[in-house]
Structures are given as C-alpha cells and as structure tokens.
Amino acid sequence: MANSVAYQATTAVQNLQTMLRSYAAGRLPNRFVGQFLDDEGRKGCQYGVYGMGAWVALMEDQGNEIRNDPAVRTLSTDCKQELRRLINAASKESTETRARDIRSVIPKACYAYLGLSRSIDCQSEINLLLSWIGAAQQHDGSWGYLATSSQGCPEVTALVVRNFSSARTLADQIRDAITYLRGALAGISNPYVKLYVLNTIAIHSNGSALSEDLRKIKATVATLLNQAFFNPTQFPNPINFDFNDADRTRYIRLSTDVILLESLTVLSGTHKLYVRGHPGLRVFGHMLETLSSPPTTDSSGHRMTPPSAYHLYRCLAPLTKTKQSSGLIGVFERLWAFAVCSWAFGVNIGWNFLALTICLIGLILATTMGGQLLIGGLAGALMKTTLDTVKSVYNSLRQFGGNE
C-alpha cells in the first residue's frame, strides 16, 4: 500500500497543503498573495492577480479542514475582495496599472476568473471578465497575450479554454477556440507546448474525436521521449510560458513534469497504467521527491509560485483516487503497465517487433515448405531481430525506468 500511486500522491498533496498553511499563517495582513510561496516570498510586499486568483482557486479545491483554517480563510477572503476591487476599478477605466492589466492582459483575466468563478457572490465581476474575454477573441478563434494582440497564440488560447470552458455564455467561443487549437498543432514544434494544447483539447472538447486526440498525445509523448534518448542536447525543456507586452516580460511557470504527467494521466484509465509504466514512474518519482516534505520549490527547482502550486495540485488530485490491485493480480497489472508503455513509447520497439514477426512467420513457412538455405538465412535474421527487440526494450527501461 505504501508504494501505491494513490498513497504517494495523497502524501504529496498533504505536504503541499502543509506548505500552503504555513504561507497563510506567516503572511502579513493586507499583503494578499505574492509571486512566490517560500519564506522570502511570504515576507515580501509584492502581490498580484496571478497569485491571488490561483490561491483562491487552490483553496476552493481543498477539503474543509484546510479551507476552515483561520489564517487560510482570512487570506482567501482578502484575496477575493481585492480581486473584485481590481476588476471593478478596471471596468471604470481606472488609471491604476494593476486594474488595467486584468482587462487587457488575457492570462491575468484567466486567473482572476479562476479565483472567482465558483463564488455566487461575485457574479457582477464574473460577468465583466466574461465580456472582456469574449470581446478579445481573434477572428480565428484564438486569444493573444493582450486583448489588443494582432494575432493569437496556442498556449494562451489553451489557458483561456481551461479556465472558461464551463461558462455557458462563451460556449460558441470555446468551440471555436478548440477548432483553432486543432489547426495550430501542426505549427507547434515544442513537444511540451504541443502536449499542453493536446491535453487541453482532450479534456475540454466533446467525445467524438477523443480517440484521435489520445492517439496524438501518445505519439507526441513517444516523440518527446525518443528525442530525449537519441539527441539529449536538443531536448526541449521549457520551464516558463513567457508573455511580453510593451512594458515588461511576464511569465507563467508550468513545470514540464506536470505537463507530461497530465498527458500520461489523460491516456490512462482508473488504474493509471501509463502513470505506472516506466516513463510515468520516472516523472512521478521526480515530482514526489520535490514533495517528500513541505516544498519551497517546484519540480523544476525554481521557487514555488501560486499558479505552479495550483497546476501541481490539479495534476496530483486525480492520482489520489488511483485503483491499484494487490497480490498476484497486482504483479501482472504492473507488468502490463510496463508492457503498454514499452509498446507506446519504446525506442524502435514497434519496428523491431514487426521485423521479428516477419522473420518468425517466414521461418515457419520455410520450415513447412523445406529449403535448408532459406531456413538458415531466416533463422539468422530471427536471431538478429530478437536481439534488436531485446535491446530496444532494455534501452527503453534503462533510459526512462524508475523505481516504484
């Protein structure tokens, strides 16, 4: 039980919650939530929409035990009220820079909505955010970083879809956005950005094309892992989604571990076979190492931010409900998880198995029809393809394996 995915994910979530309680208890009054959740960030005077929105949403997802903690409840209430104030100030064309940002900077509008969308007492502010987002959509269904951007970008559009997909008034816009994302996939060269977009499509679109979406996710994960194996010097490992306006560079940090683990979770059923195979164990193990105690950094080694904590929690929460068999069935289930992942993501395994099958069938036919020369040649080819297949499996397990 101690090694089960559900147990480890639950422990990681509990350690994350301990860190959040500590942050709330040590945050000075009227400081709201800042950029970082470590000791230095707790003492800093900075705060902003990203942090406040992600914090409120994160607390809404927790159980009553943490939500009713006095320090957590007070900080969440204060953040919610400050978000409402900033949104209303923006609606009146306030000269306050932070207020204008909520209206014109699309990611900030996303996180403001994320924080307020489940609060029935914030309907007027929610309606303002919905109207701003709806008006900022490009003709092709996309969103850019700014409401005035000349063109959209897939990662910002995916962020909008993730946050506004449940808004009935934007149903048509979200449908158009998903259509845009499907068309934009071919132009995305970075596999992590592609996975982020594909995960968004698979989670938030209707089921008619789900099987094709899952196939694309599986193919992208395989491309990513094989690229890491064959050419690690060009292995893309983005840490931030960077956005720029005329005045400054901003970013939202989404750990690549979270993106990849989300992909494996989307591919999996209730038993989370892809998470429990060798690629999943590697990335899951790295994430759990970060969360083995109350964390101050994310799995990339950077200081933990409220958005990264939110996305981390949203990725781990489904894994706390993983069904995992015990006894002999559990052993076979684990072996099957490794077999499924080896076939899906292994290094040239598919081609080697195909060659192995052809050689085996050819040898059987040659033996049946006679012909010693042909039999000898096919037997040698069978031995070669068998060795190549074993080597492919070994390379996959050695490169991407991990300990459960």
DAFEN-V439691 format. One record per residue. SS is DSSP state (a for helix, b for strand, c for the rest). D_LAST is the distance of its C-alpha to the last C-alpha in Angstrom with 1 decimal. Layout:
SS & D_LAST
SS & D_LAST
//
This chain:
c & 11.4
c & 10.0
c & 6.3
c & 8.0
a & 8.6
a & 12.1
a & 11.7
a & 9.9
a & 12.3
a & 15.1
a & 14.6
a & 14.7
a & 17.8
a & 19.4
a & 19.2
a & 20.7
a & 23.4
a & 24.2
a & 24.9
a & 27.1
a & 29.1
a & 29.7
a & 31.0
a & 33.3
a & 34.6
a & 35.5
c & 36.9
c & 40.7
c & 42.9
c & 43.9
c & 41.3
c & 39.1
c & 35.7
c & 35.5
c & 33.6
c & 30.9
c & 29.1
c & 29.0
a & 31.7
a & 34.0
a & 33.7
a & 34.4
a & 37.7
c & 38.8
c & 41.5
c & 40.1
c & 39.0
c & 38.9
a & 38.4
a & 34.8
a & 33.7
a & 35.7
a & 34.9
a & 31.1
a & 31.3
a & 33.5
a & 31.2
a & 28.1
a & 30.0
a & 31.2
c & 27.7
c & 26.9
c & 27.8
a & 31.2
a & 29.9
a & 29.2
a & 32.0
c & 34.5
c & 33.8
a & 37.3
a & 36.3
a & 33.9
a & 36.5
a & 39.3
a & 37.5
a & 36.4
a & 40.0
a & 41.5
a & 39.3
a & 40.3
a & 43.9
a & 43.8
a & 42.3
a & 45.1
a & 47.7
a & 46.5
a & 46.5
a & 50.0
a & 51.2
a & 50.0
a & 51.9
c & 55.1
c & 54.8
c & 54.2
c & 54.5
c & 51.4
a & 48.9
a & 45.8
a & 47.4
a & 48.4
a & 44.9
a & 43.5
a & 46.1
a & 45.9
b & 42.3
a & 40.3
a & 36.8
a & 38.4
a & 39.9
a & 36.5
a & 35.0
a & 38.2
a & 38.0
a & 34.3
a & 35.4
a & 38.5
c & 37.9
c & 37.0
c & 39.9
a & 43.0
a & 45.2
a & 44.5
a & 45.9
a & 48.5
a & 46.1
a & 43.7
a & 46.6
a & 47.5
a & 44.0
a & 44.1
a & 47.6
a & 46.6
a & 43.5
a & 45.5
a & 48.4
a & 46.2
c & 44.7
c & 46.0
c & 48.0
c & 45.1
c & 42.8
c & 40.9
c & 40.8
c & 41.1
c & 40.2
b & 43.7
c & 45.9
c & 48.4
c & 46.2
c & 48.0
c & 44.9
c & 41.5
c & 38.0
a & 35.0
a & 32.6
a & 35.2
a & 36.0
a & 32.4
a & 32.3
a & 35.5
a & 34.3
a & 31.1
a & 33.4
a & 36.5
c & 35.4
c & 36.3
c & 39.8
a & 42.3
a & 45.0
a & 42.9
a & 41.8
a & 43.9
a & 42.8
a & 39.1
a & 39.8
a & 41.7
a & 38.9
a & 36.4
a & 39.0
a & 39.3
a & 35.5
a & 35.4
a & 38.3
a & 36.9
a & 33.7
a & 35.5
a & 36.6
c & 33.2
c & 32.1
c & 29.1
a & 26.0
a & 24.5
a & 27.8
a & 28.0
a & 24.6
a & 25.8
a & 29.0
a & 27.5
a & 25.1
a & 28.2
a & 30.2
a & 27.7
a & 27.3
a & 31.0
c & 33.1
c & 34.3
a & 32.7
a & 35.2
a & 33.4
a & 29.8
a & 28.9
a & 30.4
a & 28.6
a & 25.2
a & 26.3
a & 27.2
a & 23.9
a & 22.0
a & 24.6
a & 24.3
a & 20.6
a & 21.2
a & 24.1
a & 22.2
a & 19.4
a & 22.2
a & 24.3
a & 21.7
a & 21.5
a & 25.3
c & 26.8
a & 24.6
a & 27.8
a & 28.6
c & 25.2
c & 26.1
c & 24.1
c & 26.2
c & 25.7
b & 28.7
b & 30.9
b & 34.2
b & 37.4
b & 40.9
c & 44.2
c & 47.6
c & 47.0
c & 43.4
b & 39.9
b & 37.4
b & 33.7
b & 30.8
b & 27.5
c & 24.7
c & 21.5
a & 20.5
a & 16.8
a & 18.2
a & 20.3
a & 17.6
a & 15.2
a & 18.3
a & 19.2
a & 16.0
a & 16.5
a & 20.1
a & 19.4
c & 17.3
c & 18.7
c & 17.9
c & 14.8
c & 13.5
a & 12.8
a & 13.2
a & 10.7
a & 8.0
c & 9.4
a & 9.1
a & 11.4
a & 9.9
a & 6.4
a & 8.8
a & 11.2
a & 9.3
a & 7.7
a & 11.3
a & 12.8
a & 11.0
a & 12.2
a & 15.6
c & 15.5
c & 14.3
c & 18.1
c & 21.0
c & 21.0
c & 24.1
b & 22.7
c & 20.8
c & 17.9
c & 20.7
c & 22.0
c & 25.1
b & 26.6
c & 25.4
c & 27.9
a & 28.6
a & 28.0
a & 24.6
a & 23.7
a & 25.0
a & 23.2
a & 19.9
a & 20.5
a & 21.7
a & 18.5
a & 16.2
a & 18.7
a & 18.2
a & 14.4
a & 15.4
a & 17.1
c & 14.4
c & 15.4
c & 12.8
c & 14.5
c & 14.2
a & 15.6
a & 16.6
a & 16.6
a & 12.9
a & 12.3
a & 14.7
a & 13.4
a & 10.0
a & 12.2
a & 14.5
a & 12.2
a & 11.7
a & 15.5
a & 16.5
a & 14.9
a & 16.3
a & 19.6
a & 19.7
a & 18.6
c & 19.0
c & 21.6
c & 24.8
a & 23.1
a & 25.4
a & 28.5
a & 27.6
a & 27.0
a & 30.4
a & 32.1
a & 30.7
a & 32.0
a & 35.3
a & 35.8
a & 34.9
a & 37.3
a & 39.9
a & 39.7
a & 40.1
a & 43.1
a & 44.6
a & 44.3
a & 46.0
a & 48.8
c & 49.3
c & 49.6
a & 48.3
a & 48.1
a & 45.9
a & 43.7
a & 43.2
a & 42.4
a & 39.9
a & 38.3
a & 37.8
a & 36.4
a & 34.0
a & 32.7
a & 32.4
a & 30.5
a & 28.2
a & 27.4
a & 27.0
a & 24.5
a & 22.4
a & 22.6
a & 21.6
a & 18.4
a & 17.7
a & 18.5
a & 16.3
a & 13.2
a & 14.4
a & 15.4
a & 12.7
c & 9.6
c & 6.5
c & 3.8
c & 0.0
//
